Amino acid sequence: MRDYFEEQLEELHVRLTEMGSLCVKAIEETYEALNSRDRAAAEKIMGRNGVIKQREREIENLCMKLLLLQQPVATDLRVVSAAMKMSTDMERIGNQAAEIAEILLTGDVEIPEGKVHIQDMAQATIDMVNRSMDSFVKQDQKLAEEVIRYDDIVDNLFLTVRKDLSAGIGSEEKLMDLLMIAKYYERIGDHAVNIAEWVIYSVTGEHPTEDVEK
């Protein structure tokens, strides 16, 4: 029975890793579509979001099966619970990428050369999601903590973008589109932080935000 449970945990690990890779790819595609103004690439992101949603449902079903049928001990229960929470944040990352893609499909977004730091935000969030998934694969608490600290960089970039846009670069509609894209990247960074926090919980049994509340 324990061998079967270990096999199921390994499958859960693999599925989470695959879902994380899909999320990273979606963010990378928003970056590429943003720079090239490629509507076909934006449409591809919308399709990828459907795959990400399906992966979340599969992971949730696997987690429920492990919880209800296998009666895991405390440490395993922690890992399974964290995995379920992480998949929810990954699904939301997919949603944010799709929201950016929709703006690129319906609007006429153009980034003024050297004026707006949205590309920097995209790269930073790609790095955060990559690192959060890496911390999960390695069960590396220090790497997860680095992701949490890195969120300050994304937040500061968002403030810089907002300041750049307040200078009135382009039409009002284009400015709003750019600001919304920046906001979605900021939210992706927040979800990467959530993933990192659940990694820490799965390793230590304590959630970082609970420590702050104490």
ZIKADA-V906647 format. One record per pair of residues at least 24 apart in sequence whose ideal C-beta (glycine too) atoms are under 6 Angstrom apart, sorted by the first residue. I is the first residue (numbers start at 1). GAP is how many residues later the second one is. D is the distance in Angstrom with one decimal. If there is no record, write none. Layout:
# ZIKADA-V906647
i=I gap=GAP d=D
i=I gap=GAP d=D
This chain:
# ZIKADA-V906647
i=5 gap=65 d=4.9
i=8 gap=58 d=5.6
i=12 gap=50 d=5.5
i=12 gap=71 d=5.5
i=15 gap=44 d=5.3
i=16 gap=67 d=5.8
i=19 gap=36 d=4.3
i=19 gap=71 d=5.1
i=20 gap=113 d=3.7
i=22 gap=30 d=5.2
i=23 gap=67 d=5.1
i=23 gap=70 d=4.5
i=23 gap=71 d=5.8
i=23 gap=106 d=5.8
i=24 gap=105 d=5.3
i=24 gap=106 d=5.7
i=26 gap=68 d=5.8
i=26 gap=71 d=3.9
i=27 gap=70 d=5.6
i=27 gap=98 d=5.9
i=27 gap=99 d=5.1
i=28 gap=98 d=6.0
i=30 gap=67 d=5.2
i=30 gap=70 d=4.5
i=31 gap=91 d=4.1
i=33 gap=71 d=5.3
i=39 gap=66 d=5.8
i=42 gap=59 d=4.2
i=42 gap=62 d=4.2
i=42 gap=63 d=4.8
i=45 gap=52 d=5.6
i=45 gap=56 d=3.8
i=46 gap=52 d=5.5
i=46 gap=55 d=5.4
i=49 gap=45 d=4.6
i=49 gap=49 d=4.0
i=52 gap=39 d=6.0
i=52 gap=42 d=3.5
i=53 gap=38 d=6.0
i=56 gap=31 d=4.8
i=56 gap=35 d=4.1
i=59 gap=28 d=4.2
i=78 gap=124 d=5.6
i=78 gap=127 d=6.0
i=79 gap=123 d=5.0
i=82 gap=116 d=4.2
i=82 gap=119 d=5.3
i=82 gap=120 d=3.9
i=85 gap=113 d=4.9
i=86 gap=109 d=5.1
i=86 gap=112 d=5.0
i=89 gap=102 d=4.3
i=89 gap=105 d=4.5
i=89 gap=106 d=5.2
i=92 gap=99 d=5.3
i=93 gap=95 d=5.3
i=93 gap=98 d=5.0
i=96 gap=88 d=4.5
i=96 gap=91 d=5.2
i=96 gap=92 d=4.9
i=99 gap=85 d=5.2
i=100 gap=81 d=5.3
i=100 gap=84 d=5.1
i=103 gap=74 d=5.2
i=103 gap=78 d=5.9
i=107 gap=70 d=4.4
i=109 gap=68 d=5.0
i=112 gap=57 d=5.0
i=115 gap=49 d=5.7
i=115 gap=54 d=5.5
i=116 gap=45 d=5.8
i=116 gap=48 d=4.9
i=117 gap=40 d=5.4
i=117 gap=43 d=5.1
i=117 gap=44 d=5.3
i=118 gap=43 d=5.8
i=118 gap=63 d=6.0
i=118 gap=64 d=5.4
i=120 gap=37 d=5.5
i=121 gap=36 d=4.7
i=121 gap=61 d=5.9
i=121 gap=64 d=4.2
i=122 gap=63 d=5.8
i=124 gap=29 d=5.6
i=124 gap=30 d=5.0
i=125 gap=60 d=5.1
i=125 gap=63 d=4.5
i=125 gap=64 d=5.0
i=128 gap=61 d=5.5
i=128 gap=64 d=3.8
i=129 gap=63 d=4.8
i=132 gap=60 d=4.7
i=132 gap=63 d=4.1
i=132 gap=64 d=4.6
i=135 gap=61 d=6.0
i=135 gap=64 d=4.8
i=136 gap=63 d=4.9
i=139 gap=64 d=5.5
i=141 gap=59 d=5.5
i=141 gap=62 d=5.0
i=144 gap=52 d=4.0
i=144 gap=55 d=4.3
i=144 gap=56 d=5.0
i=147 gap=45 d=5.9
i=147 gap=49 d=3.9
i=148 gap=45 d=5.3
i=148 gap=48 d=5.3
i=151 gap=38 d=5.3
i=151 gap=42 d=4.9
i=154 gap=32 d=5.9
i=154 gap=35 d=3.8
i=158 gap=24 d=5.5
i=158 gap=28 d=4.5
